[in-house]
């Protein structure tokens, strides 16, 4: 028996807002542009900028729950 069933509570799905999605995407784009402007356009720096931007965007999206 799960812990939720023991308490008598029903399992509900957490609803994520559209603002969280838009904020995560906008922040990711901003971080990527800033990384490219600061580090240049070599393939390695673009790849690192993309990885950092994806990580920050995911963090913003999940932290806004």
N, C-alpha and C positions, 0 to 999 in steps of 0.2 A: 504494500500500500504506500502510495507516495505521500510526501509531507503535505501537499496541498489537499489531498483527499482526507487526511487526518484532521485538518483544521476545519473542514466543511466548506472551504472557499472553492469557488470555481476558477478554472484556469482561463485567463483572458490574455489576448494578444495585445502587446504594447503598440499603440498607434503612433506612427512617426508623422510629423507635420511636413507640409510642403516647404515651409520656410527653412527647415533644417536641411532639406535637399538642396535648395537654391543657395543657401549659405555655404554648404560644403563645396558645391561646384564652383561658386564664385571665388571662394578662398583658394581652391586648388588652382584655378586659372591664374589668379594673382600671384601665388607662390611660384608657379612655373615661369611666368613672365619676368618676375623679379630675379629668379635664378638665372635665366638666360641673359638678361641684361647685365647682371653682375659678373657672371662667369664666362660669357662669350658663347659662340655658337659651334664649338667643336662637338663632335658626336658624343664624346664621353661626358662633357658637362651638360649637354642636353639630356642625356640618359639619366644622369644623377638628378638633375632638376625635375625630371618627370617622376622619378621614384619618390623624391621628397614631396612633390606636389600631391601625388596620390596618397601618400601617408598622412599628410596634413589634412587633406580633404576628407579622408575616411575618419580621422580623429574628430574633426569638427562635426561631421554627420552623426557619429555615435555619441559624442559628448553632449549633444543638444537634445538628448532624449529626456 
